[in-house]
């Protein structure tokens, strides 16, 4: 039986991106079910497939699995390549993924994901600067400790999928990083699964005004990569 992955707009939905990119990277068959954001903050349609009325949500037969990290663990039970095979690398990858899932509040709040826009962020405030510094330290630790080119070794795994939306944010807001982290961002953005999500997000016909406003916040839009209507 094929998984069904319920997601929202690819242009905005960072949480949806994570399990989608992992499934695509591992060549695991799944049916994508897209339900666009409604623009009113309620997302009532999501309640028809998700117990939290949020995305993503994975259906496997009669079972529903919600929350990105839980979905990845569920996938890994049948597809162990979702996590690194070495125990030490796997433990580190789970720690880093959980930190991404629960942490980096300033990065989330100040740099909402938008695959299409490039925005002049300006000088990061203190909280955002701390998040960026922690991000770089975490990435450099993983690549140095496990040899790269991915965070936990030679293969793209769930921990890389967890940070894929961060790579979109780094490029979209022009966040300055040192060369090891910058190189990792470029690898993430070039990965076929990640690049495919971004391209599809840019090509979407929907523009959700609340998400757009949250991304721009009065800042200068340098580029909008969407095609004109």
Secondary structure as GFF3:
##gff-version 3
##sequence-region A 1 229
A	DSSP	beta_strand	3	7	.	.	.	ID=ss1
A	DSSP	alpha_helix	14	25	.	.	.	ID=ss2
A	DSSP	beta_strand	30	34	.	.	.	ID=ss3
A	DSSP	three_ten_helix	44	48	.	.	.	ID=ss4
A	DSSP	beta_strand	57	60	.	.	.	ID=ss5
A	DSSP	beta_strand	63	66	.	.	.	ID=ss6
A	DSSP	alpha_helix	68	78	.	.	.	ID=ss7
A	DSSP	three_ten_helix	80	82	.	.	.	ID=ss8
A	DSSP	alpha_helix	87	102	.	.	.	ID=ss9
A	DSSP	alpha_helix	105	110	.	.	.	ID=ss10
A	DSSP	beta_strand	117	119	.	.	.	ID=ss11
A	DSSP	alpha_helix	126	146	.	.	.	ID=ss12
A	DSSP	alpha_helix	158	173	.	.	.	ID=ss13
A	DSSP	alpha_helix	179	190	.	.	.	ID=ss14
A	DSSP	alpha_helix	192	203	.	.	.	ID=ss15
A	DSSP	alpha_helix	209	216	.	.	.	ID=ss16
A	DSSP	beta_strand	221	224	.	.	.	ID=ss17
###
